[in-house]
Amino acid sequence: MKTIFTLALALFTSLIFADSHIIVKQNGEKLEVNYVTTKDNTVFYSLPGNSAVKEISLFAIDKIIDKKTNSILVDNHKADVSGKTGYKNVQIITNSQANGLHQGTALKTTIHKPKGQMKSDWIADASTRIKKQAAEQGFPFVVITNQTDSKLEAVAYNY
């Protein structure tokens, strides 16, 4: 009876601590991890043999593959920001969603205030100019760091 219990316990613990998933980052790097969950564009995982939960931005991940079933749980494709309309693919994300992305250059623009337009229109125009600047330099993600009535500052991120 003791041997059956010991074997069952060993089997159960080996399944818990086994590398059950592979995270493939957008830059090609592969991590063997235990996938926990995805919430608010953030992937939570733990490394084998470690119970501490780590996090990485969903935007930095190309795929999450389940090793047992060989199925793809998450499949992201790189955003194409080339061409004249590439700025439309640039995403404005929060600072917490940039975890795992590489910080690029600082971007700045002024907020023009034409008469007859609302403040939300001014900010939308400034955001579009920031997106165009990021696309010209090949950055698919932007985090707005400072917004005042006269200027908009952001940091661009890449995979």
Beta strands, then each sheet from edge to edge (+ up, - down):
strand 1: 21-25
strand 2: 30-39
strand 3: 42-46
strand 4: 53-57
strand 5: 61-66
strand 6: 72-75
strand 7: 91-93
strand 8: 102-110
strand 9: 141-147
strand 10: 151-158
sheet 1: 4+ 3- 2+ 1- 5+ 6-
sheet 2: 7+ 9+ 10- 8+
end
